[in-house]
Amino acid sequence: QVQLVESGGGLVQPGGSLRLSCAASGIIFRIYAMGWYRQAPGKQRELVAAITSGGSTNYADSVKGRFTISKDNAKNTVYLQMNSLKPEDTAIYYCHADALSTRRHDYWGQGTQVTVSS
């Protein structure tokens, strides 16, 4: 199986920056895509950004121009650089991987809290 471990969340003031990291480990034959989702209280989980094995990226309209997703294939790690943070970015951020282990499956991290507040 695949384990995803996130880090980098925390409390930041509006306009500030945070960098999230997510490292995948375990039995991994191939990672097709990795990404970040978020869920705010009372709302559904939504895609924030994703990156494929080929490097193609996809962003939610609400974060375009402020967030950047990147990856380190050698480390099976994906990053989310978040700049110009707004209070509405406050949520639990979950790492996701579409990966082939014993079978192809969607894997999720435990989540990391991001709070944007003055």
Secondary structure, DSSP 4 states (H G I P E B T S, - for coil): -EEEEEE--EEE-TT--EEEEEEEEES-SEEEEEEEEEE-TTS--EEEEEEETT--EEE-GGGTTTEEEEEEGGGTEEEEEE-S--GGG-EEEEEEEEEESSSEEEEE---EEEEE--
